């Protein structure tokens, strides 16, 4: 059975007969929510007898203050997944363009409203495919060639999905390329749904949000997730930033009580902890560098690591069945993401989340044991 998403612990327990796992199949911050979240949840328990605020006003005010966007440009939702479906229901685009491999909910939401779907194949290198190459920077035709390329890719498109940091490749869309896409989509009347669910995991040098372009681009919608970075997958919480006219259309299709009272209060507490983000990024960077260093020094002959700047990475399984590696790790109590369900990615990839150093050490040991068993 190929799972469409990671994090299915019940299914893993049934499959491998174990009670607990190290779950590297879902890209969730391993260090837990900010401490204030637990206090906020205890206080909010008394409010579960009441309906939640349908406007999520206090949460949206906190998002506005922390992320620097006007209140009326923010709509909260039950995670990025629900918001994607709500936006597609509202816009009902005739044709969408989806860079692949990527999050499967883009395609599912588009098919739910009968959209024609066209794909842009990125492969395992992700957005790096559209970046400048060695020697190309001096090519005077570079700008014109890329404009022509994107015009061809976006012909007839009414909604373009973008994801950066990109899932599952972990690549980042360059500012230059994004600005070109913004200009061309505005010219042809194509909207952009830009998913920044992993934005907070980025190091400082890459952390430039597409939200900064909203005021001048009414065709842009930007997704933001609190689920992954703030470690709230069980509560589900996200937001979309867009021009009020776009949000008004989306509101007509939104469940007014989709963000429960616990999620609203947890989101406020998480966003108000100003020290938490940098602390998490420092810890994850230490773990990431450790894992990459140990992986390289292990000289795995049949495994190739595709590095990323965020909290996950692709591993290519060479000359072996990736299912054998997935099963080996699963029976050792380690879950990784089978990438066979990612459209546009060869079936010999797995994705692993970056957790703390002891967990990454367990993964390295599991990979070494697999290689030795195969030799």
Secondary structure, 3 states (H helix, E strand, C coil): CCCCCCCCHHHHHHHHCCCCCEECCCCCCCCCCCHHHHHHHHHHHHHHHCCCCCCCHHHHHHHHHHHCCCHHHEEEECHHHHHHHHHHHHHCCCEEEEEECCCHHHHHHHHHCCCEEEEEECCCCHHHHHCCCCCHHHCCCHHHHHHHHHHHHCCCCCEEEEECCCCCCCCCCCHHHHHHHHHHHHHHCCEEEEECCCHHHCCHHHCCCHHHHCCCCCCEEEEEECCCCCCCCCCCCEEEEECHHHHHHHHCCCCCCCCCHHHHHHHHHHHHCCCHHHHHHHHHHHHHHHHHHHHHHHCCCCEEEECCCCCEEEEEECCCCHHHHHHHHHHCCEECEEHHHCCCCCCCEEEEECCCHHHHHHHHHHHHHHHHHHC
